[in-house]
């Protein structure tokens, strides 16, 4: 059977319709979806063109597409609704109920949630991203005192993407330090991060998963051997336990889950 079409449509970036739509689709196992995201559908002409795309998808797949939208303009929403898809609007579902509860009318204008209208929030996000990039993989120990958290773990355990997500999503100044073979053989904390023990958070991973990731990066090297991965993971966990450093396993966690886990365990507060 052909995969069922699923469209995520927005008059802005599409992040809201995509994330909420994905959360709903995730509840249905055994069904394969063909996903497509269309951001900045903010004119009748764009909406009409999209109707044709949805209708073609319905005809080719022989199935009714699911259409998730976060479009605030009612006229544009109505155009999209003329398509052959099952239309699921987050604004239709919630906006009127909230207006009734609050006793006032909504703005009915394109949102500022993913824009830069609030320059303070935007600046905080960019500052955090720059900090994470400048302190990636132990590049520099300069200004580590300004870090909110320092992620520590063996190579390819998920440090960099987690740091960047923390910066982008929460404005957290996250640095990371890779545990080298010398670090793993020592009973002491690495010199670069030793003074900031209270900011350290460890990432660990199942050796088999680590081996698969490293094999893609450096096939058939000592770096990617399963025995190397097992030894490094074991030594890293020993360091975390010896120095009472909180840590979590990244194997089955998405970067979003990791970030929330770290925010909670380290009692961090978002900057915007």
PEHUKA-V510038 format. One record per helix or strand of 2 or more residues. SS is the DSSP state (H for helix, E for strand). FROM is the first residue (numbers start at 0). TO is the last residue. If there is no record, write none. Layout:
BEGIN
ss->SS from->FROM to->TO
ss->SS from->FROM to->TO
END
This chain:
BEGIN
ss->E from->3 to->9
ss->H from->14 to->24
ss->E from->32 to->37
ss->H from->43 to->60
ss->E from->65 to->69
ss->H from->73 to->80
ss->E from->85 to->88
ss->H from->89 to->101
ss->H from->118 to->133
ss->H from->135 to->137
ss->H from->143 to->145
ss->E from->148 to->152
ss->H from->158 to->169
ss->E from->173 to->177
ss->H from->180 to->184
ss->H from->190 to->193
ss->H from->196 to->198
ss->E from->199 to->203
ss->H from->206 to->216
ss->H from->221 to->223
ss->H from->225 to->241
ss->E from->246 to->248
ss->H from->254 to->264
END
